[in-house]
Amino acid sequence: MLGTSAMIHLGAAPDPVTGQSLRDLGQARYTIDLLGLLKDKTEGHRSPEESQLLDDLLYDLRMRYLQETKL
């Protein structure tokens, strides 16, 4: 859910309510940081598959954020 929210705020996915793409990099960064915090706080309490999924999601979102901020 947080990953989807970040994608919407990065403009990579349409808002499910309006169907329009929006870009709010401040909100995207907040959501990505929140996912990073959740990763830190749940360390040792995730399965290897959950950890891999979270790592992959964070990597993808961070790279997308960097690309958007370089424009």
MISE-823727 format. One line per 10 residues: number of its first residue (from 1); their letters; for each residue x, y, z of N, C-alpha, C, O, CB. Coordinates in steps of 0.1 Angstrom, whole numbers. Glycine has a CB too. Example, Ala and Ser with C-alpha at 12.3 -4.5 7.8 and 13.67 -1.06 7.14 Angstrom:
<recs>
1 = AS = 132,-57,78,123,-45,78,132,-33,78,142,-33,85,113,-45,90 ~ 128,-22,71,137,-11,71,129,0,79,134,11,80,141,-6,57
</recs>
This chain:
<recs>
1 = MLGTSAMIHL = 8,-12,0,0,0,0,9,13,0,6,22,-7,-9,0,12 ~ 19,13,8,28,24,8,36,25,-5,39,36,-9,37,24,20 ~ 40,14,-10,47,14,-23,38,20,-34,43,28,-42,51,0,-27 ~ 25,17,-34,16,22,-44,15,37,-42,14,45,-52,3,15,-43 ~ 14,41,-30,12,56,-27,25,63,-32,23,74,-38,11,58,-11 ~ 36,58,-29,49,64,-34,49,65,-49,53,75,-55,61,57,-29 ~ 45,54,-56,44,54,-71,35,65,-76,37,71,-86,40,40,-76 ~ 23,66,-69,14,77,-73,20,91,-72,18,99,-81,1,76,-65 ~ 26,93,-61,32,106,-58,44,109,-67,48,120,-70,36,107,-44 ~ 51,98,-72,61,100,-82,56,103,-96,64,106,-105,71,88,-82
11 = GAAPDPVTGQ = 43,101,-98,37,103,-111,38,91,-119,35,91,-131,43,114,-118 ~ 43,79,-114,45,67,-121,32,59,-122,31,49,-130,55,59,-115 ~ 22,62,-115,9,55,-115,-2,66,-113,0,75,-106,8,44,-104 ~ -14,63,-120,-25,73,-118,-31,72,-104,-31,61,-98,-35,71,-129 ~ -36,83,-100,-44,83,-87,-56,75,-89,-64,77,-99,-48,98,-83 ~ -59,65,-80,-70,56,-82,-84,63,-81,-94,58,-87,-70,45,-72 ~ -84,74,-75,-97,82,-73,-100,90,-85,-111,90,-91,-97,90,-61 ~ -90,98,-90,-92,107,-101,-88,102,-114,-93,106,-125,-84,120,-98 ~ -79,92,-114,-74,86,-127,-63,95,-133,-58,91,-144,-86,84,-136 ~ -60,105,-127,-50,114,-132,-36,112,-126,-35,107,-114,-54,129,-130
21 = SLRDLGQARY = -26,114,-133,-12,113,-128,-9,126,-121,-11,137,-126,-2,110,-139 ~ -3,125,-109,1,137,-102,15,135,-97,20,124,-97,-8,140,-90 ~ 22,146,-94,36,145,-90,38,153,-77,37,165,-78,46,149,-101 ~ 40,147,-66,43,154,-54,55,148,-47,54,138,-40,30,153,-44 ~ 67,153,-51,80,147,-47,82,147,-32,88,139,-26,91,154,-54 ~ 76,157,-25,77,158,-11,70,147,-4,75,140,5,72,171,-6 ~ 58,144,-9,50,133,-3,56,119,-7,56,110,1,36,133,-8 ~ 62,119,-19,69,106,-23,81,103,-14,82,92,-10,73,107,-38 ~ 88,114,-12,100,112,-3,96,108,11,102,99,17,108,125,-2 ~ 85,114,16,80,110,30,76,95,30,80,88,40,68,119,33
31 = TIDLLGLLKD = 69,91,20,65,77,19,76,67,18,76,57,24,55,75,8 ~ 86,71,10,98,62,8,106,62,22,110,51,26,107,68,-3 ~ 107,73,28,114,73,41,106,65,52,112,58,60,115,88,46 ~ 93,66,51,85,58,60,87,43,58,88,35,67,70,61,59 ~ 88,39,45,90,25,42,104,20,47,106,9,53,90,22,27 ~ 114,29,46,127,27,52,127,25,67,134,16,72,137,38,48 ~ 119,33,73,118,32,88,111,19,92,116,13,101,110,44,93 ~ 101,15,85,94,3,88,104,-9,85,103,-19,93,82,1,79 ~ 112,-8,75,122,-18,73,132,-20,85,134,-31,90,130,-15,60 ~ 136,-8,90,145,-9,101,139,-14,114,145,-22,121,151,5,104
41 = KTEGHRSPEE = 126,-10,116,119,-14,128,114,-29,128,112,-35,139,107,-5,130 ~ 114,-35,116,109,-49,115,121,-58,113,118,-70,110,99,-50,104 ~ 133,-53,114,145,-62,112,144,-74,121,142,-72,133,158,-54,114 ~ 146,-85,116,146,-98,124,132,-104,125,131,-114,131,152,-95,137 ~ 122,-97,121,108,-102,122,102,-104,109,90,-106,108,100,-92,130 ~ 110,-105,98,105,-108,85,111,-121,79,122,-125,83,108,-96,75 ~ 103,-127,70,108,-139,64,119,-134,53,118,-122,50,97,-147,57 ~ 127,-143,48,137,-138,38,129,-133,25,134,-124,19,145,-150,34 ~ 118,-139,22,111,-134,10,105,-120,13,106,-112,4,99,-144,7 ~ 100,-118,25,95,-104,28,106,-94,28,104,-83,23,88,-104,42
51 = SQLLDDLLYD = 118,-98,33,129,-89,33,134,-85,19,137,-74,16,141,-95,41 ~ 134,-96,10,138,-93,-4,128,-84,-11,132,-75,-18,139,-107,-11 ~ 115,-87,-9,105,-79,-15,106,-64,-11,105,-55,-19,91,-84,-11 ~ 108,-62,2,110,-48,8,122,-41,2,122,-30,-1,110,-49,23 ~ 133,-49,2,146,-43,-3,144,-39,-18,148,-29,-22,157,-54,-2 ~ 138,-48,-26,136,-45,-40,127,-33,-42,129,-25,-51,130,-57,-47 ~ 116,-32,-34,107,-21,-35,114,-8,-32,112,2,-39,95,-23,-26 ~ 121,-8,-21,128,4,-17,139,8,-27,140,20,-30,135,2,-3 ~ 146,-1,-32,156,2,-43,149,9,-55,153,19,-60,163,-10,-47 ~ 138,3,-59,131,8,-71,126,22,-68,127,31,-77,120,-2,-75
61 = LRMRYLQETK = 119,24,-57,114,37,-54,125,47,-52,123,59,-57,105,36,-41 ~ 135,44,-46,146,54,-44,153,58,-58,156,69,-60,157,48,-35 ~ 154,48,-67,160,51,-80,150,60,-88,155,69,-95,163,38,-87 ~ 137,57,-87,127,65,-94,127,79,-88,126,89,-96,113,59,-93 ~ 128,80,-75,129,94,-69,141,101,-73,140,113,-77,129,92,-53 ~ 152,95,-74,164,102,-78,163,106,-93,167,117,-96,176,93,-77 ~ 157,98,-101,156,102,-115,146,113,-116,148,122,-125,151,90,-123 ~ 136,114,-108,126,125,-109,132,138,-104,129,149,-109,113,122,-101 ~ 141,137,-94,146,150,-89,158,155,-97,161,167,-96,152,147,-75 ~ 163,147,-107,173,152,-116,168,159,-128,175,165,-135,182,140,-120
71 = L = 155,158,-130,149,164,-142,148,179,-140,143,186,-150,135,159,-143
</recs>
